[in-house]
Amino acid sequence: MSWRHGSAGRGHGRAYHHGNLREALIEAALALIAENGPLGFTFAEAARQAGVSPAAPYRHFRDRDQLLADIAQQGFGHFEAALAQAWNQGAPDPMTAFCNIGKAYLEFARTQPGYYAAMFEAGITLEATPELRDVSDRAFGILRAAAERVTANLPAQQRPPALMVALHVWSLSHGIASLFGGRNAVRRGLPMSPEDLLEAGVLVYLQGLGISRQSSETKF
């Protein structure tokens, strides 16, 4: 799964087409972020990468942080779509679909390093714009809804809050993505793939809550 901007990094010095300056700057910044990290470029470097003058970015962005916020917003939109596709309304069964969300998380971190870094590593607050907050909430909402579905068959007195489950699984996914699943991940000779490591961790966690594959299969 990939998107055109996420694979940027090959087009150094690419000039923009008239009328598409904003997208050219976003693509240029994504290439720089993927190569150097979200703090490893300047506004002027993004302009040079896009083939425009240093003053040109100010036609669309107040400053570098606004450019990063726009990239993060785009990234969360793609992220939301990837998680929704992986969850697939709980098919073929909620437990498998829940694990698929984690795999999609790792896939996004690996294949979209520019977006992922802008979303999670650039220090941009989700309150930067209402649109950024909304789209990030929608992405997390998929994981929370999945957690509600997976835990739905537990007795009420034993059922953990879905928000807690979602936050725990998100933290596990993010940690594995950061340590082992990204393009610049630490390599420690894992005996399994990052995807298998994450799935095993999620299954152990859910089993600790009393959730098995059979108990998670809720009929609607």
C-alpha positions as CSV (number, residue, x, y, z in Angstrom):
1,M,0.0,0.0,0.0
2,S,1.5,3.4,-0.9
3,W,0.7,6.9,-1.9
4,R,2.5,9.1,-4.4
5,H,3.7,11.6,-1.8
6,G,4.9,9.0,0.7
7,S,7.3,7.6,-1.8
8,A,8.9,10.9,-2.4
9,G,12.6,11.1,-2.0
10,R,13.6,10.3,-5.6
11,G,12.8,13.7,-7.0
12,H,15.5,16.1,-5.8
13,G,15.4,19.3,-7.7
14,R,12.0,18.6,-9.2
15,A,10.3,21.7,-10.5
16,Y,6.7,22.3,-9.9
17,H,4.0,22.8,-12.5
18,H,2.2,26.2,-12.5
19,G,-0.8,26.1,-10.2
20,N,0.4,23.2,-8.1
21,L,2.9,24.9,-5.8
22,R,1.3,23.7,-2.6
23,E,1.5,20.0,-3.6
24,A,5.0,20.5,-4.9
25,L,6.1,21.9,-1.6
26,I,4.4,19.1,0.3
27,E,6.1,16.5,-1.9
28,A,9.5,18.2,-1.5
29,A,9.1,18.3,2.3
30,L,8.1,14.7,2.4
31,A,11.2,13.7,0.5
32,L,13.4,15.7,3.0
33,I,11.6,14.3,6.0
34,A,12.0,10.7,4.8
35,E,15.7,11.4,4.2
36,N,16.6,13.6,7.2
37,G,13.7,13.4,9.7
38,P,11.1,16.0,10.4
39,L,13.6,18.4,12.0
40,G,16.2,17.9,9.3
41,F,15.1,20.5,6.8
42,T,14.3,24.2,6.5
43,F,11.6,26.1,4.7
44,A,14.2,27.3,2.2
45,E,15.4,23.7,1.6
46,A,11.8,22.6,0.8
47,A,11.5,25.5,-1.7
48,R,14.8,24.6,-3.3
49,Q,13.8,20.9,-3.5
50,A,10.5,22.0,-5.2
51,G,12.5,24.2,-7.6
52,V,11.0,27.5,-6.5
53,S,12.3,30.7,-4.8
54,P,12.7,30.8,-1.0
55,A,9.8,33.3,-0.8
56,A,7.4,31.1,-2.7
57,P,6.3,28.8,0.2
58,Y,4.8,31.8,2.0
59,R,2.0,31.9,-0.6
60,H,0.5,28.8,1.0
61,F,2.1,28.3,4.4
62,R,2.7,30.7,7.2
63,D,5.9,28.9,8.2
64,R,7.5,25.5,8.4
65,D,5.3,24.3,11.2
66,Q,2.2,25.0,9.1
67,L,3.7,23.0,6.3
68,L,4.4,20.1,8.7
69,A,0.8,20.3,10.1
70,D,-0.6,20.1,6.6
71,I,1.6,17.1,5.8
72,A,0.5,15.4,9.1
73,Q,-3.2,16.1,8.2
74,Q,-2.7,14.4,4.8
75,G,-0.9,11.6,6.5
76,F,-3.6,10.9,9.0
77,G,-6.1,10.8,6.2
78,H,-4.2,8.1,4.5
79,F,-3.6,6.4,7.8
80,E,-7.3,6.4,8.6
81,A,-8.0,4.8,5.2
82,A,-5.4,2.1,5.8
83,L,-6.7,1.2,9.3
84,A,-10.3,1.1,8.1
85,Q,-9.4,-1.2,5.2
86,A,-7.4,-3.5,7.6
87,W,-10.3,-3.6,10.1
88,N,-12.8,-4.4,7.4
89,Q,-15.7,-4.1,9.8
90,G,-14.3,-7.0,11.8
91,A,-14.1,-9.6,9.0
92,P,-13.2,-12.4,8.7
93,D,-13.4,-12.4,12.6
94,P,-12.8,-9.6,15.1
95,M,-9.6,-11.0,16.5
96,T,-8.0,-11.5,13.1
97,A,-9.2,-8.1,11.9
98,F,-7.8,-6.5,15.1
99,C,-4.4,-7.9,14.4
100,N,-4.7,-6.7,10.9
101,I,-5.0,-3.2,12.1
102,G,-1.6,-3.6,13.8
103,K,-0.1,-4.9,10.6
104,A,-1.4,-2.0,8.7
105,Y,0.1,0.3,11.3
106,L,3.5,-1.2,10.7
107,E,3.1,-1.2,7.0
108,F,2.3,2.5,7.1
109,A,5.3,3.3,9.2
110,R,7.6,1.4,6.9
111,T,6.3,2.6,3.5
112,Q,5.3,6.2,4.4
113,P,8.2,7.4,6.5
114,G,7.7,11.1,5.6
115,Y,4.0,11.1,6.6
116,Y,4.7,8.9,9.7
117,A,7.5,11.2,10.9
118,A,5.4,14.3,10.3
119,M,2.4,12.8,12.2
120,F,4.3,11.4,15.2
121,E,7.9,12.8,15.4
122,A,7.7,16.4,14.3
123,G,6.4,17.9,17.5
124,I,3.3,19.3,15.8
125,T,0.4,19.5,18.3
126,L,-2.8,17.9,17.1
127,E,-4.4,21.2,18.1
128,A,-2.5,23.0,15.3
129,T,-5.7,23.0,13.2
130,P,-9.2,21.7,13.8
131,E,-8.9,19.6,10.7
132,L,-5.7,17.9,12.0
133,R,-7.4,17.1,15.3
134,D,-10.5,15.7,13.5
135,V,-8.7,13.4,11.1
136,S,-6.4,12.1,13.9
137,D,-9.4,11.4,16.1
138,R,-11.1,9.5,13.2
139,A,-8.0,7.3,12.7
140,F,-7.8,6.5,16.4
141,G,-11.5,6.0,16.5
142,I,-11.1,3.0,14.2
143,L,-8.9,1.3,16.7
144,R,-11.2,2.2,19.6
145,A,-14.2,0.8,17.8
146,A,-12.3,-2.3,17.0
147,A,-11.4,-2.7,20.7
148,E,-15.1,-2.3,21.6
149,R,-16.0,-5.1,19.2
150,V,-13.3,-7.4,20.4
151,T,-14.2,-7.0,24.1
152,A,-18.0,-7.0,23.6
153,N,-18.6,-10.6,24.6
154,L,-16.8,-10.3,28.0
155,P,-19.1,-10.1,31.0
156,A,-19.8,-6.4,31.9
157,Q,-18.0,-6.6,35.2
158,Q,-14.9,-8.0,33.6
159,R,-14.9,-5.9,30.5
160,P,-12.0,-3.4,30.3
161,P,-12.7,0.1,28.9
162,A,-12.3,0.0,25.2
163,L,-10.3,3.3,25.3
164,M,-7.7,1.6,27.6
165,V,-7.4,-1.4,25.3
166,A,-7.1,0.8,22.2
167,L,-4.4,2.9,23.9
168,H,-2.5,-0.2,25.0
169,V,-2.5,-1.8,21.5
170,W,-1.7,1.6,19.9
171,S,1.3,1.9,22.3
172,L,2.5,-1.6,21.4
173,S,2.1,-1.0,17.7
174,H,3.9,2.4,17.9
175,G,6.8,0.9,19.9
176,I,7.3,-2.0,17.5
177,A,7.0,0.3,14.5
178,S,9.6,2.7,16.0
179,L,12.1,0.0,17.1
180,F,11.7,-2.6,14.4
181,G,9.3,-1.7,11.7
182,G,10.5,1.5,10.2
183,R,12.9,2.2,7.4
184,N,15.7,3.2,9.9
185,A,14.6,0.7,12.6
186,V,17.1,-0.8,15.1
187,R,18.0,-4.3,14.0
188,R,18.5,-6.8,16.8
189,G,18.3,-10.1,15.0
190,L,14.6,-10.7,15.7
191,P,13.6,-14.4,15.5
192,M,10.4,-13.2,13.8
193,S,9.1,-10.4,11.6
194,P,7.8,-7.2,13.3
195,E,4.3,-8.2,12.1
196,D,4.5,-11.5,13.9
197,L,6.0,-9.9,17.0
198,L,3.2,-7.4,17.1
199,E,0.5,-10.1,16.5
200,A,2.0,-12.3,19.3
201,G,2.0,-9.4,21.7
202,V,-1.6,-8.4,20.9
203,L,-2.8,-12.0,21.3
204,V,-1.0,-12.4,24.6
205,Y,-2.4,-9.1,25.8
206,L,-5.9,-10.0,24.8
207,Q,-5.7,-13.5,26.3
208,G,-4.6,-11.9,29.6
209,L,-7.9,-10.0,29.5
210,G,-9.7,-13.3,29.0
211,I,-10.4,-12.7,25.3
212,S,-9.9,-15.6,22.9
213,R,-10.6,-15.8,19.2
214,Q,-13.8,-17.6,19.9
215,S,-15.0,-15.2,22.6
216,S,-14.4,-12.2,20.3
217,E,-16.7,-13.5,17.6
218,T,-19.8,-11.3,18.0
219,K,-22.6,-11.7,15.6
220,F,-24.4,-8.7,14.2
